[in-house]
Amino acid sequence: MKTKKSLSGLTLLRRSQQAYPTSPDAARLEVFPNPESKRDYVIRFDCPEFTSICPVTGQPDFGHIVLEYVPNKFCIESKSLKLHLFSYRNHGAFAETIVNGILDAVVQACKPRRATVTGDFTARGGIAIRVTASHPNK
């Protein structure tokens, strides 16, 4: 069992009222020590109600984001990931930028052994888009 000291860096989880980040750059992913760092195992986060804004039209885009990763020394704290994903809600970006940006933020925050982010974006004009980005890049 981890001590309170090892979890003391988790500041977002403790807040009862939340100020939502206004952009992905303003969002902060928090981490905690991996309790099983000697073993490879997969953590999967599933966000079926992802929203963002088209950078050209300003219209809302809807998608389903899945993050799967094998942690190394640290794990992503889920509330901070939720807030990071929410930060795209009023942010203009294409699907390719969103998926790669999420992956970059995860890699920077926890330096996983492996990670994959997949975004399935709802059809607009009859065409849906799926973007998948992986680390390490193969």
C-alpha positions in Angstrom: 0.0 0.0 0.0 1.4 3.4 -1.0 1.7 6.1 1.6 -0.1 9.4 1.5 3.2 11.0 0.8 3.6 9.1 -2.5 0.1 10.3 -3.6 0.6 13.9 -2.3 1.2 15.2 -5.9 -2.4 14.4 -6.9 -3.9 17.8 -6.5 -6.8 17.6 -9.0 -8.4 14.5 -7.4 -8.8 16.2 -4.1 -10.8 19.2 -5.4 -14.5 19.2 -4.8 -15.0 22.2 -7.2 -13.1 22.1 -10.5 -11.9 24.9 -12.7 -11.8 23.3 -16.2 -8.7 24.0 -18.3 -9.5 26.1 -21.4 -7.1 24.4 -23.7 -4.9 21.3 -23.9 -1.8 23.4 -23.2 -3.4 24.6 -19.9 -4.4 21.0 -18.9 -2.1 19.0 -16.6 -1.9 15.3 -16.5 -1.1 14.0 -13.0 0.6 10.7 -12.2 1.1 8.4 -9.3 3.7 5.6 -8.7 3.0 2.4 -10.6 2.2 -0.2 -7.9 3.3 -3.1 -10.2 6.2 -1.5 -12.1 8.0 -4.8 -12.5 5.2 -6.3 -14.6 3.8 -5.3 -18.0 0.0 -4.8 -17.9 -2.4 -2.7 -19.9 -4.4 0.2 -18.6 -7.3 1.3 -20.9 -9.2 4.5 -20.6 -12.4 4.8 -22.7 -14.0 8.2 -23.4 -17.1 7.7 -25.6 -18.3 11.3 -25.3 -15.3 13.3 -26.5 -16.1 16.7 -28.0 -14.0 19.3 -29.8 -14.4 22.1 -32.2 -13.6 22.1 -35.9 -10.9 24.7 -36.4 -12.3 25.9 -39.7 -16.1 25.9 -39.2 -16.3 26.3 -35.5 -18.9 23.4 -35.5 -18.7 20.8 -32.7 -17.0 17.5 -33.5 -17.9 14.3 -31.5 -15.7 11.3 -31.0 -14.7 8.3 -29.0 -11.2 8.3 -27.6 -9.5 5.2 -26.3 -6.1 5.3 -24.6 -4.3 2.1 -23.9 -0.9 2.0 -22.3 1.6 -0.1 -20.5 2.9 2.0 -17.6 6.5 2.2 -16.6 7.3 3.9 -13.3 4.1 6.1 -13.2 0.4 5.8 -14.0 -2.0 8.5 -15.3 -4.5 9.6 -12.7 -8.0 9.3 -14.3 -9.5 12.6 -13.2 -6.6 14.6 -14.6 -7.0 12.7 -17.9 -10.7 13.5 -17.9 -9.9 17.2 -17.5 -7.3 17.0 -20.2 -9.8 15.5 -22.6 -12.4 18.1 -21.6 -10.0 20.8 -22.5 -10.6 20.1 -26.1 -14.3 20.9 -25.8 -13.8 24.5 -26.9 -10.5 24.1 -28.7 -10.3 24.1 -32.4 -8.2 21.2 -33.8 -8.4 18.5 -36.4 -8.7 14.8 -35.4 -5.1 14.1 -36.3 -3.8 16.9 -34.0 -6.1 15.8 -31.2 -5.0 12.2 -31.2 -1.3 13.0 -31.5 -1.6 15.7 -28.9 -3.2 13.3 -26.3 -0.5 10.8 -27.0 2.2 13.4 -26.6 0.8 14.5 -23.3 0.6 11.0 -21.9 4.2 10.2 -23.0 5.5 13.4 -21.5 3.6 12.8 -18.2 4.3 9.2 -17.5 6.8 7.9 -20.0 5.0 4.6 -20.6 6.6 1.5 -22.1 4.0 1.6 -24.8 0.9 3.6 -25.5 -1.8 3.9 -28.2 -4.5 6.5 -28.6 -7.3 5.9 -31.0 -9.9 8.5 -31.9 -13.1 7.5 -33.8 -14.8 10.7 -34.9 -18.5 10.9 -35.9 -19.2 11.2 -39.6 -19.5 14.7 -41.0 -20.6 15.0 -44.6 -20.9 11.2 -44.8 -17.3 10.4 -43.8 -16.1 9.3 -40.4 -12.5 9.4 -39.4 -10.4 7.1 -37.2 -6.9 8.2 -36.1 -4.5 6.0 -34.3 -1.1 7.1 -32.9 1.4 4.9 -31.0 4.4 5.2 -28.8 7.1 4.1 -29.4 6.7 5.1 -33.0 7.2 2.0 -35.2 
